[in-house]
Every structure is written in C-alpha cells, then in structure tokens.
Amino acid sequence: MTKNERRPVKFTGGFFRNISNEIKLVFKLLADPRISLLLKALPFGTLLYFIFPDLAPGPVDDAFVIGMGVYLFIELCPPEIVQEHRDALRKTIPGQWQNQESEHGDIIDSEFTEK
C-alpha cells in the first residue's frame, strides 16, 4: 500500500470498542520512538485545550476538538507504523482470552454412559 492509497481500518465490536481501540492506538503511537516529538505534541495540545477554559462554550466543541486532534494525530503518523500498531491491537484484544493455557492441562470432551 502506497502513501496515497490510505484506507480506513475498521475495528469490529461496536462504537465503544472502536473508541477504546483508538485511545489505545494513540498511547501506543505516543510510546513509539519512531514518531517525531513535534507530532506527539498534537494529542497533548488537544488535552490542554480540554483542561483550560476555551472561548466557545458547550461540550460539543470540546468533543469535536479532541476527536479532530486524535484523528489528525493518527492521520499524520506514518501509515506503516499506524498499521503495525492496529494489527497488534487486533491480534491481542479479541483473542487474548482464547490463547491462555488451561490450568488442568488438556481437556478431553467425551460422553459418559453407565453400564
């Protein structure tokens, strides 16, 4: 995929899981040393806007500014790094509970018949 062929990656699981995954993605990108410090200032700038009083009253503008800040941060990060972190989130979150070892060892499914 080239830089001009960006396509949105949709997480499955509903609205709140998507928000949760986007927040986790932002934290992973903030911790990634390959992302420039100047670009990492964008989420902190939107957080500062939320904390300090703003010029336009009302909660809708705050949600819009934070949403746009998160969106711009993810869009301005290198797409291959974003995709790498999205793939990691997709692998660990939905299937994490299925890959754990049973504390009783192997489970054998069978039927009991009384003779």
Disulfide bonds with the S-S distance in Angstrom:
none
